[in-house]
Amino acid sequence: MAENLIITALDKESRYQELLPQIKALVSWETDTIANLANITAALHMAFSWLWVGFYLVRDEELVLGPFQGPIACTRIKFGSGVCGATWQRGETIVVTV
């Protein structure tokens, strides 16, 4: 069954406010983590039209690529390496803008 998002807001904060309850409803009945991460990624990509959005999962002291939308990405990232590895090392969000 395909799900539909309803996003009418123009500003970022309002889009998040519209999107959050829809994501909660979308994942509330599913118990599989990967399936939920895949749908969350798709919803964020649809709502914001970002170039890349996705998840990395910590596996054996590396970040391993999880569900994502966008161009091909690094499959494994070492602690402290690149933006994602630095975010993991610092324990804080790094926002990349173009």
C-alpha positions in Angstrom: 0.0 0.0 0.0 1.4 3.4 -1.0 1.4 6.2 1.5 0.9 9.8 0.7 2.3 12.9 2.5 0.5 16.1 2.7 2.9 19.0 2.9 1.5 22.5 2.3 3.8 24.7 4.4 6.4 26.8 2.7 8.8 27.5 5.5 11.1 24.8 7.0 9.8 24.9 10.6 6.2 24.5 9.5 7.1 21.7 7.1 8.6 19.8 10.0 5.5 20.4 12.1 3.3 19.0 9.3 5.7 16.1 8.6 6.3 14.8 12.1 2.8 13.5 12.9 2.7 11.9 9.4 6.0 10.1 10.0 4.8 8.9 13.4 1.7 7.5 11.8 3.6 5.9 9.0 6.0 4.0 11.3 3.8 3.4 14.3 2.6 0.0 13.2 5.8 -1.3 11.6 8.3 -3.1 13.9 11.2 -3.5 11.4 13.8 -0.8 12.0 15.2 -0.8 8.4 11.7 -0.5 6.9 10.9 2.5 9.2 14.3 4.2 8.4 13.6 3.7 4.7 10.2 5.4 4.9 11.5 8.2 7.1 14.2 8.9 4.6 11.8 8.9 1.7 9.4 11.3 3.6 12.2 13.7 4.4 13.4 13.6 0.9 9.9 14.3 -0.5 9.1 17.0 2.0 12.3 19.0 1.6 13.8 18.0 -1.8 17.2 17.6 -0.3 20.0 16.3 -2.4 20.8 13.5 0.0 19.1 12.3 3.2 19.8 9.0 5.0 21.0 7.0 7.9 24.2 5.4 8.9 24.2 2.7 11.5 27.0 2.0 13.9 28.4 -1.5 13.2 31.7 -2.8 14.6 33.2 0.7 15.3 32.2 2.0 11.8 29.3 3.8 10.3 27.6 1.5 7.8 25.3 3.0 5.1 21.6 2.4 5.9 18.5 3.5 4.0 19.0 6.7 2.0 17.7 8.8 -0.9 20.0 10.6 -3.3 23.3 10.1 -5.0 25.6 7.1 -4.2 27.1 7.4 -0.8 30.1 6.0 1.2 29.3 2.5 2.4 31.6 2.6 5.5 32.9 5.6 7.4 35.5 5.4 10.1 35.1 7.3 13.4 36.1 10.9 12.9 36.4 10.7 9.1 34.5 13.2 6.9 31.3 15.0 8.0 29.5 11.9 9.2 32.4 10.5 11.1 33.1 13.9 12.7 29.5 14.3 13.7 29.7 10.8 15.4 33.0 11.8 17.1 31.8 15.2 18.3 28.3 13.9 19.4 26.7 16.9 17.8 24.9 17.8 14.5 26.9 19.3 11.7 24.8 21.2 9.1 26.2 21.2 5.6 25.0 24.0 3.3 25.7 24.7 -0.3 
